[in-house]
């Protein structure tokens, strides 16, 4: 399939080095986008690192910070995998353009909802939460923030390049979840341990960024990309 083969020597001869390089980058950018979104999600305190730090400080344990990262990443991965599973299912019964427009409309509507009502619905969990409760909390946070929706353009682009139908879309979606979650986990771990070890929660007041607005803007940009893509 076109999305799975590498540039052969014949392609270099027939198409030239420049065309082949462009072809490779076209298939690479969705993966870079997935990793970049993973880093962005990981930097958002609402996705888990802030709670991991608070839990670690509450229990005075760096080990607690490390252990908290596992259910946080797991809950996030399940949330975005659920969204992508719905997208793959609709891909089997809808043409690509129709799916893009439906997804764009839903994402833009969700972004508008978060802008108006998002601050009124906060998911909370206590400091005595177990690992299962923490995974459930992470799932709800990712779902309520529409984290999986941001991945839709990249995953649709990969599925389109693969041309393998629903059978090919499933492994691509799973790989997308793995790449995204891996990048997110790396960023969450770095930030959580840095804040726990050096900055502390009190020090965050002078370095706080309003991720709610950035998140809504990112969702809006995702919807627009799907429309003009």
N, C-alpha and C positions, 0 to 999 in steps of 0.2 A: 504494500500500500504506500501511497505517496508520503504519508506522514511518518513511515517507519524505516524507510531505506535511507542510507547515507549517500552522500555525493560520491559517485564512482569516478574513475579516471575518464570514462567515456563522457560523462556529464561535464567534466572540466574541459574536455576537448571540444564538445559541441556547444556548450553554453558559455564557457569562459569562467575564469576564477571569480570575477565580480558577481555574476549572476548566481553562481553556486553559493557564494558567501551570503548574498541576500536571502536566498532560499533557506539557508541554515538559520539565519537570524530570525526569519519569519516564524520558524518552528520553535525557536528558543525563547522569544519574548513572553509567551504565555506562562512558561515555567518561572521566568524571572519575576513576572507580575505576581504569581502565586506566592513566591518567596517574599517579595516585597510587602504584599498584603499581610503575610504572616508576621513580618517584623512590625508592621503598623499595628496589627491587632495585639501583638505582644506588648507593645509600648503603652497601650491603653490600659490605665489602672483598672477600669471596669472589667477587663477580661481576666483579671486574677492576681497579678503580681502584688497589688496593694493589699489584698486580703492575705496572701501568703506571708508578706512582711508583718502585718498586724498579728497574724496567728503565731508567727515565730517569736515576735517580741512579747506577746502575751504569755507564751510558754517558756520564754528565755532559751530558745533552742534553734540553732542554725539547721539542725537535722529536720526540724519541723518544716522549715522553709523548703528544703529539698523535697521532702515527702509530699508537701502540698502541691508541688508542681505537677506530679503525675496525674492525680484526679482532675486537676484544672485543665491540663492538656487533653485528657481523655474526654471530658465533657464537651470541650470545644470541638474536638474532632467528630464526635457523634452528631453534634448539632449541624455542622457544615456538611457532613456526609448525608444527613437526612434531607437537607435542602437540595444537594446535588442529585440524590436519588430521585426526587420529584422531578427535577429538570430532565434527567435522562428518561424517565417514564413518559413525560410529555413529548420528548424528542421523537419517540417512537410513533406518535400519532399526529404530530403537527409538523408543518414545514418549518424550516429554520427561521425564516423572516417572521412568521406568525409567532413563534416561540420567543423571539427577541423582543417583539413589541409587547407581548403579554408580560414578559419578565420585566421590561422597562417600566411599564405602567404600574406594576405591583411595587417595584423598588422605589419609584418616585413617590407613590402614595405612602409607602412605609416611611420614607424619609420625612415627608410632610407630617405624618403622625408623630414621629419622634420629636420633630421640631416644636410641635404644639403641646403634646401630652406626655412626652417621654420622661420628663422630670417628675411626673406624678406617680410613676410605677417603678419603684426600685425593688429589686430582688434582694432579700436580706437573709443572712445566715449567721448563727451565733458562733462565739469563739470556741465552743465545745463541740463543734461539728466534726463528725467522723469523715473518713475518706470517701465513703459512698455519698454522704450528704454534700460534700464538697464537689464531687463530680456532677451531682444533680444540679447544684447551684451554678456551676460553670456552664452546663448545658442550657439552663434557663437564661443566663446572662447573654450567651452567644446568640441564642434564638431570639430573645427579646430585642437585641440590638441589630438583628439582621446581618450577622457576620457572614453567614454562608451566601447571602445574596451578592456580596461584593465579588465572589469568585466566579459568578455565572459567565461574564464575558470571556474570561480566560479559558474556562472549561469548554464552553461552546466552540471557541476557536480551535482548541485541540481536537475536539470530536469532529469538527468539520474537516480538519487536515487529515485525520485518520481515515475517514470515509468507511469505517467498519460497521456502521449501524449501531444498534443498541448493544450488541455483543462486544463491540470495540469500545463503546463509551464507558462501560462499567469499569474495566481495569484502568482506563485513563482517569476516571473520576477518583478511584481509590488512590492512584498515584498522586493526583492533585491534592487530596486530603493529606497524604503523607508529607509531601513537600511543604505545604502550607503550615501544617502543625509543627513540623520540625523547626522551621524558621521561627515560628511563634514561641516555641518552647525555649529556644536558645536565647531569644531576647528577654523573655520573662525571667529566665534564670539569672541572666546578667544583671538586670535591673533590680530584681528582688534581693539578690545577695549583696549588691552594692549598697542599696538603701539600708538593709539590715545591718551590714557590717560597719558602715561609715556615716551615712546621713541620718537615719532614723526618721520616724514619722513627723516629728516636729520640724525637721529641716526641710520637709517637702513644701511647707507653706511659702517659702521664698522661691521655690523652683517649680511651682505647680502650673500645668498647662490645661486649659479647658478642652479636653478631648471630646466632649459631647458635641461641640460645634464642628470640630474637624471630622468627626464620625458622620454627622449628617451631611456635610459637604461631600465626603467620600461616597456616601450612598447616592446622593444626587448626581455626582459625576459618573457613577456606574450606570445609572439609568440612562443618562444622556449618551454615553458610549454605545449602549445597546441600540439606541434609536438611530444614531448616525453611522453606525458600523456597517 
